[in-house]
Amino acid sequence: MQVQSVKSFYRWQGALCAEPECQLAIKTRSDRFAELAQFISAQHPYDTPEIVQIPITAGSIDYLRWLDTGTQGQDP
């Protein structure tokens, strides 16, 4: 998991907004995405939090094995 401070620019309810936010990147397996997205939606204070899935199409075999092992059978 990684957290970065960012400044977001977006339109909300007809107004242009610019706000400091924290961007959270969570790495998990694709078969766990729906469960994780549901958990984040339930916990997040925003009506519409940004929750996106970015597929990993390639990577270090050792890292991908570590990721797979570390995300089996755990809560989101």
N, C-alpha and C positions, 0 to 999 in steps of 0.2 A: 504494500500500500504506500502511496506517495501523496503528500499534501503540498500544494503550492499556493501562494498568495497571488491573485490575479485581479485585474480591474475589468469588469464585464460591462459591455455596452449592449443594450437590448431594448426592445419595445415591449411595454407591458400596459395593458388596458388603455391603449392609445397614447401613452406618454413614452418619450425616449428617456431611458434611464442609464446611468453610469454609476456603478457601485463596486466597492471592493468585495471580493468573495474569496473563498478557498476552493480550489479545484482538487478533487480527490480522484486518484487513479487507483483502481483495484484490479488486480490480475487474478483471474480464475478460469476454470474450464467453461466452454460454451454450454455444456449441459447444466451448469449451475447458475447461468445468467438470469433466468426468469425468477428464481428464488431470491437472488441477490437484489434484483431490480425491485421486487415487491417489498423486501425489507427496507431498502433505502427510501422508497416512496412512503412507507408507513412512518418512518422516523424523521424525514426531512420536513423542515418548517415551510418550504415553498409549496404552492399549489401545483406547480409544474417544474420539478427539478430536472436538470439535464442529466438524463441517464442514457448512455449510448454504449453499444457494443462494437468494439473494433477487433476484427478477427486477426489472429496471429497466423500468418501464412508461411512463416519460416522462422527459424531460430536455432540457437545452440542446442544440440541434443541434451547436454547435461542440464542446461537451464530449464528446458521444457519438461524433462523428467522430474526435476526438483519441483516445478510448479504443479505438475500432475500429482505427485506424491503429497505435497503440502495442502492440496485442496480436496482430498478425498475424505468424505464422511464427517466434515466439520460444519458447524453453523455458519451462515453467511457472514 
